[in-house]
Amino acid sequence: MGIYDGLKDIVAFIQESGNVELLQRFTALQTDVMGLIEKNNELMSANSNLKKELE
């Protein structure tokens, strides 16, 4: 199970609990996590390109 699938499972669980405040907070956290993953991928790509330039 990937990160995205895990996050979806947690959202489903929170929705079933009916806790709206927790769902809102988790949704914001989920957005932050996805942004960090995207930024990490960008940095890894840039790092790879820089390594190739050094060769």
C-alpha positions as CSV (number, residue, x, y, z in Angstrom):
1,M,0.0,0.0,0.0
2,G,1.4,3.4,-1.0
3,I,1.2,6.6,0.9
4,Y,-1.8,7.8,-1.2
5,D,-3.8,4.6,-0.6
6,G,-3.0,4.9,3.2
7,L,-4.2,8.5,3.3
8,K,-7.4,7.5,1.4
9,D,-8.1,4.7,4.0
10,I,-7.7,7.2,6.9
11,V,-10.0,9.7,5.3
12,A,-12.6,6.9,4.8
13,F,-12.3,5.9,8.5
14,I,-12.6,9.5,9.7
15,Q,-15.7,10.1,7.5
16,E,-17.3,7.0,9.0
17,S,-16.6,8.4,12.5
18,G,-18.5,11.6,11.6
19,N,-15.9,13.8,13.2
20,V,-16.0,16.8,10.8
21,E,-13.3,18.8,12.6
22,L,-10.9,15.9,12.4
23,L,-11.7,15.3,8.8
24,Q,-10.9,19.0,8.0
25,R,-7.6,18.9,9.9
26,F,-6.6,15.7,8.2
27,T,-7.5,16.9,4.8
28,A,-5.3,19.9,5.3
29,L,-2.5,17.6,6.5
30,Q,-3.0,15.4,3.5
31,T,-2.6,18.4,1.2
32,D,0.6,19.3,2.9
33,V,1.9,15.7,2.7
34,M,1.2,15.5,-1.1
35,G,2.9,18.9,-1.6
36,L,6.0,17.6,0.3
37,I,6.0,14.4,-1.8
38,E,5.9,16.5,-5.0
39,K,8.6,18.8,-3.8
40,N,10.8,15.8,-2.8
41,N,10.3,14.3,-6.3
42,E,11.4,17.7,-7.9
43,L,14.5,17.9,-5.7
44,M,15.4,14.3,-6.4
45,S,15.1,14.9,-10.1
46,A,17.2,18.1,-9.9
47,N,19.8,16.2,-7.9
48,S,20.0,13.5,-10.5
49,N,20.4,16.0,-13.2
50,L,23.3,17.7,-11.3
51,K,25.0,14.4,-10.8
52,K,24.8,13.7,-14.5
53,E,26.4,17.1,-15.2
54,L,29.3,16.2,-12.9
55,E,30.1,13.0,-14.8
